[in-house]
């Protein structure tokens, strides 16, 4: 994928900045991209190589959560970002939550890279004050979450590790959206833990993931 431009955004961090700060920052990053597409004197390092009509939003772990929330907020066609056109989203090990444990969370190994103790700690530090992990920004299917079956979404690729404690949440997310007629692709890497592609980026599973992402981008760019 040498003929593409990549830009990463930095979001405010918890606990000083709890949700929705990070998601707001993700949206502002997309508005900045829009400003570049509309500017008379844009930054050439980006505009000389970028095709603003073929944009993909990707995030891993907490970034996967941000990517999901942007997909819901922007909707299909990302009309509020014109002339920027988002073609799809890549959610790598998305960090979703909920007050009821999934099987992979309850039965996951305590010595996992991302174990249940760490998951709980991260949520305690980032959940909006007075809220629970059923908050709509955390649990896509919580009791007060937006009904995603009614939302028009661009294509989404969901990738999880088979040994990731958050696996079941990513799998349920993909299955529900697919059952509602959304264009969803779900890929599970057997035996891999949370963030396997960053822990060992030169591993065979990580290399295979790059091939999958490239195919997803190519298929949804036309």
Buried (B, 14 or more C-beta within 10 A) or exposed (E): EEEEEEEEBEBEBBEEBBBBBBBBBBBEBBEEBBEBBEEEEBEEEBBEEBEBEBBBBBBBBBBBBBBBBBBBBBBBEBEEBEEBBBBBBBBBBBBBBBEEBBEBBEEBEEEBBBBBEEBEEBBEEBBEEEEBBBBBBBBBBBEEBBEBEEBEBBBBBBBBBBBBBBBBBBBBBBEBBBEBEBBBBBBBBEEBBBBBBEEEEEBEBBEEBEEBBEEBBEEBBE
